[in-house]
């Protein structure tokens, strides 16, 4: 219950989307507020100053053509609401007016004395030919007072820019431009109202979009969640519906595939439990039956009956050991102890354990080895895999009871030598579409369970995991109606 509460406390996708959209909206509104209200006057002043400087530079290109200079000054004055005054500085006290354009009411430069012009000229010369000054008009003194940018006490602020260039006649030409930075208080109040209205509308739209988008996104997720709960309850026939976008469709396909595979595994698990129960029940029944016969009938207390009990006990032990081996191999806790040994001699010695099948049951088990080979691997694990594929062949070989064991050495494409140990039977064979599945832990070709003649019937799964652990390979070649060849491979020394 605690875990469930923790999940719910994380919040739904609808409210998270609304939170994200609301945060995004708030950031956008904040940026608009800063640009259009808080810093509007500074931005406007900066833009106006840049316009005046650009206009001065544009005028300087026509400094040596009086007609073009006058036309350019008129266009710039009308377009940018700028007063323009161009003076040719003849000497330290005299200046000739070349161009004059008045576009601003109470223009500062057109109400300035000649001494004022020379002060601007001197300031420009002292600052590398450029000088910018902010003024405000004082109504009491009826004069312009120099101020710092923004320090205008609510009165109109005036910008004067002085710019000097050299003319062709050797005299310097002074360009003076003046513009007024209009008060933006009324504009700011209007924008405040508009931004409040826009903010409310945008937050409302964010809520609406959050509802629509979350419904579009969350509905398929909710459906998948419900189907997943059904799958967790063991309803493997559940289907996961795809959504209208790629990620949900891919998730649905993956979960459908997982549900199908879980259904297969569950069926095979149930089948294995039934088969394993049969394999456990058979030796237990025989052990109990023979023991009761030997107890109740003194004449049946024979070595043959005792041997049956011993054989069935060994079979039972082998089955339990195989199941434990599978669990260990799957968990990754199995350790290997490699050693160098003669594989050919080891296999020949190992084949002796099948002599009883030759003499008692009429099996024909042959071992073929063109050459002797030495390997470096875990001897006991390799023999366990070998015995399992031999046991499988003895269980499923045909009526002729023939099994051929063969050891060969071959060179791979990289030049490395490998040893292949193959076991061939003459059984019914395996359909091609089933070959890749026979190594699975729970897989069985058909539903008819056949008790292993030797071993437990769980061997192929063990073989696959042992060869993976040893860094080797395993495989099968089969033809229906002809027989099968199972093989295991490891690198040769």
N, C-alpha and C positions, 0 to 999 in steps of 0.2 A: 504493500500500500504506500509505503514511503517513496518508493521509486516512481509510482504513478503520480503522486503529488509533485515530485520534482519535475516530471515531464510537463505537467500542466502549468507549473509556475513559470516555465520558459516563455509562455505566451504563444498565441496563435500566429499563423502567417499573415492573417488579415491585419492585425494590429501592428505587427512588425513592419509590414509594407506601409501602413499609414504613418508609422513613426519615421521611416526612411524618407517617404515623400514629404512629410511635414518638415523634417530637418532640411531637406533639399530646398523646399520652398522658402523656409526661413533664411537660409543662406543667400538665395537669390534676392529676396526682399531686403536683406541687410545690405547686400552689395548695392542695390538700387538706392537705398536710403543714404548710404555713405556718399555715393557718387552724385546724387541729385539733391541732397539736402545738406548734409554735414560739410562736404567738400565742394559744393557747387560753386561758391564764390571763388575759392582758390583755383578750381579748374577753369572757370571763366576767365579769371585774371591771367592765368598761364597761357590760355589759348589766345587771348587778346594781345598779350605781349609777343607771342610768337608771330602773330599776324603782322604786327608793326615791324618787327625785325625783318621778316621776309619781304615786306613792302619796301623797306629802305634798301635792302640789297637789290631788289628788282629795279628800283629807280637809279641806282648807281651805275647800271649797265648803259644808261642813256645820258651819262653826265656830259659827254662831248657833243651831243646833238640837242640843241635847245628846243627845237620843235617836237622831237620825239619825247624829250623829257617832260614837256608841258602836257602832252597827250597822256603819257603814262601816269603822271601825277594826278590828272583829272579822273582817270579810270580808277586808280587805287583809292582816291579820296571818296568817290561816290560808292564804290563797292564795299569798302570796309568802314565807312563813317570815320574817316581819319583826316585831320588837318595836316596839310603838307606845306612846308616852307623850305626852299632851297636857296642858300646864300653862297655867293662866291667871296671868299675871304681875301680882300685886296691887301690889307696890312693889319697891324695890330689894333686899329681903331675904326677901320672902314670896311664895310661889307656891301656887296651888290646883290640885290634880290633878283634871283633868276626865275623862280616859280613860286606861286602862292595859291593854295587851294584851301578854302574855308568850308568845312562840312560839319563842324561841331559848334553848338551854341555856347557862347562865352568861352571860345577857344583860348587856351592858355598861351599858346605861342603867338597868336595874332594880337594879344593884349600885352605882349612882352616888349620891353624896351631893348634898344640895341645893346646896352650893357648886359642885359639878360642873355642875349644871343651869344655874346662873347664868353659869358660864364659857362654856358653849355659847351661852347667850342673848346675852352680851356679844359673842362672836365673830360671831354671826349679825347683830347690829345693826351691827357694824363692817364687815360685808361686804354690806351692802344687804339684810339680812333672810334671807340664806342662808349656810349654813356646812357644809362636808363635811370629815370627818376620818377617816383610816384608823388603826386601832389593832391591836395584837397583845397577846395575853394572855401575861404572863410568869409561868410557874408558880412560879419561885423567890420572887418578890416578891408573887405572887398579886395582881397589879395589871395594868391595861391601859396600855400605853405607846404614845404617838402615833408613827406611822411614816410614811414616804413610800410611795406605792402600789408594791406588788411587793417591798418590803423587809421580808419577814416571817420570814426565817430558817427557813422550813418550818413555822412555827407557824400555827394558824388566824388568819386576818385578819378584823377586824371593821370594818364601815363604819357611821359615825354621821352622820346628816344632820339638821341643825337648820334649822327654817323658821318664820318669824314672820309673823303677820297681825294686823290690828286687829279686835277684837270690837265688838258693838253697844254694850256698856257702856263703851267707851272704853279698856278694858284690852287689852294685847297678849296674844296667845295663842301659845305656843311649841309647835310640833310637833317631836318628836324620834323619829326612826326608826333602828332598828339591825338590821343583817343581817350574817351571817357569810359570807365568801367561802371556800368549802370548798377544801381542798387538792386539786389536780388531778393530782398525781404518778401515782397508780395509773391514773387515766383516761388520762393521756398514754402510759403504758407499754402499756396495752391497745390504744390507737389506733396506736401504733408497730407492734405486731404485725399489726394489721388492715391498715394501710396497706402494709406490706411484702407481705402476701399479695395485696392488691388490685393493687398495682403489678405483681407477677409475672403475675397473671391478665390484666391489661389489656395488658401488652406481648405476651403470648401471643396474645390476641385481635387485637391490632394486626397481628401477623405473619400470622395466619390470614386476616384481612380483606384484607391486602395481597395475599396469594396469590389469593384469590377475585376481588377487584376487578380486579387486574392481568390475571388470565386473561380476565375479562369484557371488559376494555378492549383488552388487547394482542392477542388472537387476531384480531379483524378488522383491526387495524393490520398485523399480520404478514402476513395474507392480501393486503392491499392492497400492502404492500411487495414481496411476491413477484410480484404481478401487474405492479407498476410496473417491476420488473427485466425481466420478459418484454417489456413495452412498449418499454423502452429498447433491447432487442435487435432491435426491428423487428417484433415479433409484434403487429400492430395488431388482431387479432381477439380479443385477451385481454379478459376481462370482470372488472370489479371488483365483488365481492360487498358488499352493504350490511351494516351491523351492527344491533344492537338499540337503538341510540340515534341521535338526529337528526344529530349532527355527522358521524358516520361515514357515514351514509346519504347526506348531502349531498356529502361528499367522494367517495364512490363514484360518485354520479351525475355529478359534475363530471369525474372521471377517465374515466368511460365516454364522456362527451361528447367529451372531449379525444382519446381513443383513436379515436373515430369520425371526428372531424375530421382527425386525423393520417393515418388510413387514406385519407380522401378526398384530402388534400393529396399524400400519397405516390403515390397512383394518378395524380393529375393531373400531378404532377412527372415521373413516368416517361413519361406520355403526351406531355408538353411536350418532354421530352428527345428522344423518338422523332420528334416532329413537327419540332422545331428541327433535329435531325440531318438529316431529310429536306430541310428548307429550305436547310440548309448544303450538303448533298451535291448537290442539283440544280444550283445555279450552278457549283459546283466541277467537276461532271461536264461541264457544257456548256463551261465555260472550257477545260478540258483537251481535250475532244473537238475543239472548233473550232480550238484552237491546234495540235493534232496534224495536223488536216486541212490547215491553212494551211502547216504545215511540210513535210508529205509531198507535197502536191499544189500545185504552183506556180500552177495555174489557179484555186485556191480562195482565194488571198490577195487577197480583195476587201474593199472598205469595208463591205459588209453583214455579212460574217463578223466583221470587226474590231468592228463596232458591237454584235454579239451578245455578244462577250467583254466590251466596256465596260459594257453594260447589266447583265450578270450580275455583274460586279465591283461595280457600284453597288448592286445588290440585296443582295449579300453584305455590303458595308459598312453598308448600312442596317439589316440584321438585327443585326449586331454592335452598332451604335450604339443600337438600340432596347433591346437587352438590358442594355447599360451604363446607359441612361437609367432603366430600371426599378430597377436596383440603387441608383443614386444617389438616386432619389426615395424609395425605401423606407428608405434610411439616413438621410434628412433632411439630407444635405449639399448639396442643390441650392439655390442662391441665385437670387432673382429680381431683375430690374432693370426696375422699372416706368417707363413713359414714356407721354406723351399722344400719341395718334395717331388718325387717322380710320379707324375699323374698316371702314366700307363700302368705301372706296377700297382698303384693304389686302386685303379679301376678293376684290374684283373682280380685283385684280392677281394674287392667289394662284390664282384659278381658271384662269388662262392655262396653268398647268403641266399641266392636264388636256386641253389641245387635241388632243394626239396620240390620246387615247382617242376623241375625237369624230371625227376625220378617218380614223384608221387602223382602229379597232375598231367604229365605228358607235354609240358611246354617246351618249345624249341627256342632257347635264348642263346644267341651267338654274340661274341665280342670280336670286333675287327679293329686292328690298330696297325697301320702301315709303318709307323715309326714310334720310337720312344721319345717322350717329351717331358721336360721339367718345368714346373710353374712355381710362382710365388704368390700364394693367397691363403686364405683361411681354409685349412683342410677339412675340418668337420662341417663347416657351413657349405662348402662346395659339394661334399658327399651327400649332405642332406638334400640339396637341390637335385643331385644326380639320382638318388634313390627315389625321389618323388616322381620324376618323369618316367623312370623304369616301372614303378608301381602303377602309374597311370596307364602305361602301355600294356602291362599284364592284365589290368582290369578290363580294358576296352579292345584288346586285340580280337581278331576274327576266330572262326571255328578251327583254323589250322594251328592256333596257339603259337604263332611265330612272332618273336621279337628280336630285332637286330640292333645291337649297340655298336656304334662306330666312333672312333676318335680320329680326327684329321687336323692337320696344321695348314693354314693358308696365310698369305700375305695380303694385308689391307692396302688401300690406295696410297696411304702415307708410308708404306714400306714396313710397317710394324706387323709382327707375326702374332696370329691368334690361334688358339686351340678351340676346336668345335667338338663337343661331345653330343652326338645325336642318337635318338632312340626311335626306331620305326616299328609301327604295329600294322596289322592288316585288318583293322576294324572298319566300322561304317564310314569313317571320315567326318569332317566338320564342314558345314556350309561356309562359303567364302565370307559372307556377311557376318558370321559369328566369330571369325578368327581373332579379331581384335578384342573380343569381350571375354574370352575364356580365362584370362588371367585375373579377372575381377574376383574379389573375395566371395561374393554371394552368387556369382554367375554359374548357371548350369545349362547345357545345351537344350535339354528337354525336361519335361516335368516328371518323367518316369525315373525315380531314384533307383540307382543300382549300387548295391553294397560293394565296396572296394575289395578285390581279391587279396590285395596286399596294401597296407597303409590305411589311411582314413578317408581318402577322397577329397581332402582339403589341400592337396599338395601343390597344385599349379599356382595358387595365390602365394604360397610360401616360396616357390621357385622364383616367381617374379620379383619379390621383395629381397630375397637373398642375393640375386644377381645384381640388382640395383645397389645393394649394400657393398658388394665386392667390386663394383665398377665394371661388371661384365654385361653380357647381353643374353636374352632368351627369346625364343621365337618358335613358330610352328609352320609347317607346310603340310597341306592336307588336300585330298581329293575325295569327294563323296563316293562311296562304294569301293574305294581302293585302300585307304588307310591314311595314317598321319605320321609325321616325323616331327618330334619335339627336339629342340636342341638348346644347349647352353654354351656360352663362349666366354673365355677369359684370355688376357694377354699371355703369350708364351715367354719364357725366359730367353 
